[in-house]
Amino acid sequence: MLQSIKSLLLFKKIFRHLNDKNELNIVKYNRGFQRKINLELSDYKKFSGRYIIYEKKGEGKEYNLDNILLYQGEYFNGERNGKGKEFCFDGNIEFQGDFLRGKRSGKGKEFYFDGHIEFQGDFLRGKRNGKGKEYWCNGNLYYEGDYLNGERNGEGKEYYNNGNLYFEGVYLNNLKKKGKEYDYFDGGLIYEGEYKNGERNGYEKEYYGNGKIKYEGNFVDGKRNGKGKEYDYYEGKIIYEGDYLDGERIH
């Protein structure tokens, strides 16, 4: 039956890895193409839109119908299990790491199109879960901390693209919930407090880069709204006390 498949022009490129010694076996196929070529493949397992060719030792490669490599690595029971690599359509590596029952699970790395690491850390059932690190495309660290179901959840730190710390605190569903923000240039504390939907919210404090209080008062949707006080940079004296609307003083 393998020889019959090899003789078909439709499969000539996809299955060119088959040889006379039959070192490779087809273990998954597209049922629509089975009907089109009128072959009996009832002993093989269905895998819509892709074909897997793997060696008997459990390692192999997976291609799409245009003969583009999608995966290379270990299999068990016809599924991706163990170490492997996933590829983009341009041939660059998209992911490298551990698989379990066909999904990313364990330690792994995700990559930008140019080969730089985008993320490295823990995966579970195809999503980021546990500890991990994200990187800017220039290679600098972007975020490090906890993940749950593919999103930032728990303790974490976020960085500017120049490498300086931007935020440290608690995340919920990928958004800041509580923590501190720091200045881009000198790293000084500029805000400490609560967030709602990722924006500053509640009665909190802003700081000058020298550590002195700049403003204390109410925030709504990231802007000063309601009662608040502003302080002088040098002596820390109150320079305004009153109401704010959308970040502006109401005189």
C-alpha positions in Angstrom: 0.0 0.0 0.0 2.9 2.4 0.7 4.3 1.8 -2.8 0.9 2.7 -4.2 0.9 5.9 -2.4 4.4 6.7 -3.5 3.4 6.3 -7.1 0.7 9.0 -6.9 1.8 12.5 -8.1 -0.3 14.1 -5.4 1.8 12.5 -2.6 5.2 12.5 -4.4 6.6 15.5 -2.6 5.0 14.9 0.8 6.2 11.3 1.0 9.5 11.6 -0.7 11.0 10.6 2.7 9.8 7.0 2.2 12.5 4.7 1.0 12.8 1.1 -0.1 13.8 0.0 3.4 10.5 1.3 4.7 12.1 3.1 7.6 9.3 5.6 7.8 5.6 5.0 8.3 2.5 7.1 7.6 0.5 7.2 10.8 -1.9 10.0 10.2 -3.7 11.3 7.1 -6.5 13.5 5.7 -9.7 11.5 5.2 -10.8 13.9 2.4 -7.8 13.0 0.3 -8.4 9.3 1.1 -11.7 9.5 -0.7 -10.2 11.6 -3.5 -7.5 9.0 -4.3 -9.8 6.1 -3.5 -7.4 4.2 -1.2 -8.3 2.1 1.7 -6.5 3.5 4.8 -8.7 2.3 7.5 -5.8 1.2 9.6 -4.4 4.7 9.9 -5.5 7.5 12.2 -7.3 10.6 11.1 -5.6 14.0 11.5 -7.4 16.7 9.5 -5.4 18.7 7.1 -1.9 17.3 7.9 0.2 14.3 7.4 2.7 12.8 9.9 5.6 10.7 8.8 7.7 9.3 11.7 10.4 6.9 12.2 9.9 3.6 14.1 12.0 4.8 17.0 9.4 7.5 17.8 11.0 10.6 16.1 9.8 12.2 13.0 8.4 15.1 11.0 5.0 16.5 10.2 4.2 18.4 7.0 1.2 20.2 5.5 -0.1 19.4 1.9 2.4 22.0 0.5 5.3 20.0 1.9 6.1 22.7 4.5 7.6 21.3 7.7 5.3 22.0 10.7 6.9 19.8 13.4 10.0 17.8 14.0 10.5 15.7 17.2 9.2 12.8 19.2 5.9 11.0 19.0 4.1 8.5 21.1 0.8 6.8 20.1 0.6 9.0 17.1 0.8 12.3 19.1 3.5 14.8 19.8 5.1 13.6 23.0 8.6 14.5 24.3 11.0 17.0 22.8 10.1 18.8 19.6 10.1 21.9 17.4 7.2 23.7 15.7 7.9 25.7 12.6 6.4 28.8 10.9 5.6 28.6 7.2 8.8 30.5 6.4 10.8 27.7 8.0 11.8 29.6 11.2 11.3 27.9 14.5 8.1 29.0 16.3 8.4 26.9 19.4 11.0 24.5 20.9 10.4 22.4 24.0 8.3 19.7 25.6 5.0 18.2 24.3 2.5 16.0 26.0 -0.5 14.4 24.2 0.0 16.7 21.2 0.2 20.0 23.1 3.0 22.1 24.5 3.5 21.0 28.1 6.6 21.4 30.2 9.5 23.7 29.5 9.7 25.5 26.2 10.7 28.6 24.2 8.6 30.7 21.7 10.5 32.7 19.1 10.0 35.9 17.1 10.2 35.6 13.3 13.8 36.7 13.3 14.9 34.0 15.8 15.0 36.0 18.9 13.3 34.5 22.0 9.9 35.9 22.7 9.1 33.7 25.7 10.6 31.0 27.7 9.1 29.1 30.7 6.5 26.6 31.7 3.6 25.4 29.5 0.5 23.3 30.3 -2.0 22.0 27.7 -0.7 24.4 25.1 -0.7 27.5 27.2 1.8 29.4 29.3 1.4 28.2 32.9 3.7 28.6 35.8 6.9 30.7 35.7 8.1 32.4 32.6 9.9 35.3 30.9 9.0 37.5 28.0 11.5 39.4 25.9 11.5 42.5 23.7 12.5 41.9 20.1 15.8 43.6 20.9 16.6 40.8 23.4 16.0 42.7 26.6 13.8 41.2 29.3 10.1 42.5 29.0 8.3 40.5 31.7 9.1 37.8 34.3 6.7 36.2 36.7 3.6 34.0 37.0 1.2 32.8 34.3 -2.1 31.0 34.4 -4.0 29.8 31.3 -1.7 31.8 29.0 -2.0 35.1 30.8 -0.1 37.0 33.5 -1.6 36.0 36.8 0.1 36.5 40.1 3.4 38.1 41.0 5.4 39.7 38.2 7.8 42.4 37.0 7.6 44.4 33.7 10.5 46.2 32.1 11.1 49.1 29.7 12.8 48.3 26.4 16.0 49.9 27.8 16.2 47.3 30.5 15.0 49.4 33.4 12.2 48.2 35.7 8.8 49.6 34.8 6.4 47.8 37.2 6.4 45.2 39.9 3.4 43.8 41.7 0.3 41.6 41.1 -1.3 40.8 37.8 -4.8 39.5 37.1 -5.9 38.2 33.7 -2.9 39.9 32.0 -3.6 43.3 33.6 -1.9 45.2 36.5 -3.9 44.9 39.8 -1.6 46.3 42.5 2.0 47.4 42.6 4.6 50.1 41.9 5.7 51.9 38.7 9.2 53.3 38.1 10.7 56.1 35.9 12.0 55.2 32.5 15.3 57.0 32.8 16.5 56.9 36.4 14.4 54.0 37.8 12.9 56.2 40.6 9.5 55.3 42.1 6.7 57.3 40.4 3.5 55.5 41.5 2.3 53.1 44.1 -1.2 51.7 44.5 -4.2 49.9 43.0 -5.3 49.3 39.4 -8.6 48.6 37.8 -8.6 47.1 34.2 -4.9 47.8 34.2 -5.3 51.6 34.9 -4.5 53.5 38.1 -7.6 53.5 40.3 -8.5 54.5 43.9 -6.9 56.8 46.5 -3.2 56.4 45.7 0.1 58.3 45.4 2.4 59.5 42.7 6.1 60.4 43.3 8.8 62.5 41.9 11.9 60.6 40.8 13.7 61.7 44.0 11.2 59.7 46.1 9.2 62.7 47.4 5.4 62.6 47.0 4.1 64.4 43.9 0.4 63.8 44.3 -1.9 61.9 46.6 -5.6 61.6 45.8 -8.2 59.8 43.8 -7.6 58.1 40.4 -10.3 56.9 38.0 -9.3 55.1 34.7 -5.7 56.1 35.1 -6.4 59.9 35.6 -6.7 62.1 38.6 -10.4 62.4 39.3 -12.0 63.7 42.5 -10.2 65.0 45.6 -6.4 65.3 45.7 -3.2 67.2 46.6 -0.1 68.2 44.7 3.3 68.8 46.4 6.3 70.9 45.6 9.3 69.0 44.1 12.0 70.6 46.3 10.4 71.2 49.8 7.4 68.9 49.7 4.9 71.7 50.4 1.3 71.5 49.1 0.9 73.6 46.0 -2.6 72.6 45.2 -5.5 71.0 47.1 -8.9 70.5 45.6 -10.8 68.6 42.8 -9.6 67.1 39.6 -11.5 66.0 36.5 -9.8 63.8 33.8 -6.4 64.7 35.1 -7.0 68.5 35.2 -7.4 70.8 38.2 -10.9 72.3 38.8 -10.5 75.8 40.1 
